[in-house]
Amino acid sequence: MINEALLVASLFFPRISLLVAYVSGLIPFNTVPFIGDFALTVLFPRVLMLIYIYQNQGIDGWFVIHLIFLLIFWGGGSSATISKAND
């Protein structure tokens, strides 16, 4: 079972909450090798949280909430600007 504080904190601060969980020993059971844990924590922490939730709880409410946040943050953030030079 995943600690509820980790689930809530990882919605808003996934990388920081995973690092705190590693230090405090609250990482849930998973089959991801350590190098995969480290790489995903650095590069894609929301994907790692989805893996943890799926392996421990299956597709439930927390999985769906984290998936929605993943889609919002990956789809909503863009650095592209609209140029009005041709007007």
N, C-alpha and C positions, 0 to 999 in steps of 0.2 A: 504494500500500500504506500502511496506517495503522500508525504506530509502536505497538508492543505496550505500551510504557509508558503511552501515552495511553489505550489501551483498558482497561488494568487500573486506572489512576488514575480514569478517568471512571466506573467502576462505583461507587466510594465517594464521590468528590468531583467530580461532573461539571462544575459551574460553574467551580470553581477550576482544574481540569485544562484546560478549554477556554481559559480566560484565559491560562494559562501557555503553551499551545500557540500562541495568537495572537501572544504576545510573542516567542516563540522561533522562529516561522515553521514550526511542525510541523503546521499545519492541512492535512489531506489535500485532494486535488483534489475539488471539488464544483461543482454547478451552482446552488447557493443564492446569491442576490445578497447583497452585504455587509450591507445593512439587515436582511435575513432572518437572516443569521448573528448579527448583533448582537442582534436581538429574541429569537431562539430561545435564545441563550446566556443572556440575562437571565431569560426567562420559562420556557422549557422545554428545558433543556440535554440532558436524556436523549433527547428527540425528535430534537434536532439530531445527537446521536451516532448514533442509529439511521439517520438520513439519510446521514451520512458512511459508516457501515459498509455500508449497502445499495448506495450508489453506487460504492464501491471494492472490495467483496468479495462482494456479493450476500448472499443469506440463507445464512449459515454458522453455525458454533458461536458466534462472538462476537455475531452479531446476535441469536441466540436467548437468550444469556445476558443481554445488555443489555435485551431485551424482558421477560424474567422479572423483572429488577431494577426496570424501569419499572412493571410491574404490581404488584410488591410494595410499592414506595414510594408509588404513587398510590392503591392500594387499601387498604393497611394503615394509613395515617396518617389519623386522624380526631380532631377536637377535640370531638366530641360526647360528652356524659356521660350516664349513666343516673341519672335522678332517682328517689329512693325516697320522695318526698313523699306518694304515694298509698297507702302500705302501712299 
